[in-house]
Amino acid sequence: MTLTRTEPRLPKLSRKDAPPNIAAIFDHYMQTRGNVPNMFRTVALRPEIFETMIAHFQAILNTGTLPVKLKELVIVRTSQLNACRYCLGSHTQICRKLGWTDDQIENLADYANRDDFTPAEKIALRLAEEVTLGSNQISDAFFAEVRTHYSEGEVVELLAAIGLFNYFNRFNNALQLEPTKPGEGAE
């Protein structure tokens, strides 16, 4: 059962109430994204957690050898499986900007039967499903198949993105955060 709320369960930190180190992060996101995600403003209620979360988020998305386009695709599939409206609101848009089509995104559950995903992309999507739905049941045979497409470091990148968004999805769902609107967070 999905609950519908009009208000999130916790408040968001405003820019004017943020300590200087947090305000600087808010300013960065306002400049680069045009908003400060509501999740970020909520986690910022604990600055020490927020700063490390942002560092981890940036490292996962912006370092390594895998393209951000692939990482964002597995993030969207993970968020679909977890029914996270909040993350889907943001990362579906990012996927579109990176070149994934609406048809691909809307029918991502059927990736295995589509010709517009590479074998490596299909394995990454299956990994997102396996980790999200039952990480204790991943077979050695499937993991060996993952390894035919991805190096050890790339497996770490994929698992880090999938794991991070399982955390983010659950955090946002539990707090029933609303998707962030353009310009939100500047106050």
C-alpha positions in Angstrom: 0.0 0.0 0.0 1.3 3.4 -1.0 0.5 6.3 1.3 -0.2 9.7 -0.1 0.8 12.7 2.0 0.5 16.4 1.4 3.6 17.1 3.5 6.9 15.3 3.9 7.6 13.7 7.3 10.6 15.9 8.1 11.3 19.6 7.3 13.9 20.7 4.7 16.8 22.9 5.7 16.6 26.3 4.1 19.5 28.1 2.5 19.3 30.9 5.1 19.5 28.5 8.0 22.4 26.4 6.5 25.9 26.7 8.0 28.4 28.1 5.5 29.8 24.7 4.4 26.3 23.4 3.7 25.2 26.7 2.0 28.2 26.3 -0.4 26.9 22.8 -1.4 23.4 24.2 -1.8 24.8 27.0 -4.0 26.7 24.5 -6.2 23.5 22.5 -6.9 21.4 25.6 -7.5 24.0 26.8 -10.0 24.5 23.4 -11.8 20.9 21.9 -11.5 18.7 24.9 -11.0 17.5 23.5 -7.6 18.7 22.0 -4.4 17.1 18.5 -4.2 14.6 18.1 -1.3 16.4 15.0 -0.2 19.7 17.0 0.1 17.9 19.7 2.1 16.5 17.0 4.4 19.7 15.1 4.9 21.4 18.5 5.6 19.6 18.6 8.9 22.7 16.5 9.9 25.5 18.3 8.1 28.1 15.6 8.9 26.0 13.0 7.1 25.1 15.3 4.3 28.7 16.2 3.5 29.8 12.6 3.3 26.7 11.6 1.3 27.4 14.3 -1.3 31.1 13.2 -1.5 30.0 9.6 -2.0 27.3 10.5 -4.5 29.8 12.6 -6.6 32.4 9.8 -6.5 30.0 7.2 -7.7 28.5 9.3 -10.5 31.6 11.2 -11.6 34.6 8.9 -11.3 35.6 5.6 -12.8 35.4 4.3 -16.3 31.7 3.6 -16.8 29.7 6.3 -18.6 27.3 8.3 -16.5 24.7 7.4 -19.0 24.8 3.7 -18.0 25.0 4.6 -14.3 21.9 6.7 -14.6 20.1 3.9 -16.5 20.7 1.4 -13.6 19.7 4.2 -11.1 16.3 4.6 -12.9 15.7 0.8 -13.0 16.6 0.5 -9.3 14.2 3.4 -8.6 11.4 1.8 -10.7 11.7 -1.4 -8.7 11.5 0.5 -5.5 8.6 2.7 -6.7 10.5 5.8 -5.7 8.6 8.7 -7.2 11.2 11.1 -5.9 14.2 9.6 -7.5 12.3 8.8 -10.7 11.3 12.4 -11.0 14.9 13.5 -11.1 16.8 10.7 -12.7 14.3 9.9 -15.5 14.9 13.5 -16.7 18.6 13.0 -16.5 18.4 9.8 -18.5 16.4 11.7 -21.2 19.1 14.4 -21.3 21.8 11.7 -21.7 20.0 10.2 -24.7 17.8 7.4 -23.4 14.4 7.6 -25.1 11.0 7.8 -23.4 10.2 4.4 -24.9 13.3 2.8 -23.4 12.7 4.3 -20.0 9.0 3.6 -19.8 9.5 0.0 -20.9 12.7 -0.7 -19.0 11.2 -3.7 -17.3 11.3 -5.4 -20.7 14.9 -4.6 -21.5 15.8 -8.3 -22.0 13.5 -8.5 -25.0 14.6 -5.3 -26.6 17.1 -4.7 -29.4 18.0 -1.2 -28.4 20.1 -2.2 -25.4 23.5 -3.7 -25.8 24.3 -7.1 -24.1 26.4 -5.2 -21.5 23.6 -2.7 -20.8 21.2 -5.7 -20.3 23.6 -7.3 -17.9 23.8 -4.1 -15.9 20.0 -3.8 -15.8 19.7 -7.4 -14.6 22.3 -6.7 -12.0 20.2 -3.8 -10.7 17.2 -6.1 -10.5 19.1 -8.9 -8.8 20.7 -6.6 -6.2 17.5 -4.7 -5.5 15.2 -7.7 -5.3 17.4 -10.3 -3.7 21.1 -9.6 -3.3 21.6 -12.8 -1.3 20.4 -14.9 -4.2 22.8 -13.7 -6.9 24.3 -16.9 -8.5 27.9 -17.4 -9.2 26.9 -18.1 -12.9 25.3 -14.7 -13.2 28.2 -13.0 -11.5 30.6 -14.7 -13.9 28.4 -13.3 -16.8 28.6 -9.8 -15.3 32.4 -10.2 -15.2 32.5 -11.0 -19.0 31.3 -7.5 -19.6 32.8 -5.4 -16.8 36.1 -5.2 -15.1 36.4 -5.5 -11.3 36.4 -1.7 -10.9 33.4 -1.4 -13.2 31.5 -4.0 -11.1 32.3 -1.9 -8.1 30.9 1.2 -9.9 27.7 -0.5 -10.9 27.1 -2.0 -7.4 27.9 1.3 -5.8 25.3 3.1 -8.0 22.7 0.4 -7.4 23.4 0.2 -3.7 23.4 4.0 -3.2 20.1 4.4 -4.9 18.5 1.5 -3.0 19.5 3.6 0.1 18.3 6.9 -1.5 15.0 5.2 -2.6 14.2 3.8 0.8 15.2 7.1 2.5 12.9 9.1 0.2 10.0 6.7 0.3 10.1 6.5 4.1 10.0 10.3 4.4 7.6 10.6 1.5 9.6 13.4 0.0 8.1 15.2 -3.0 10.1 15.6 -6.2 12.0 18.8 -6.3 10.7 21.7 -8.5 12.9 24.0 -10.6 14.3 26.8 -8.5 13.4 25.1 -5.2 16.0 25.4 -2.4 17.1 28.9 -3.2 15.4 30.4 -0.2 
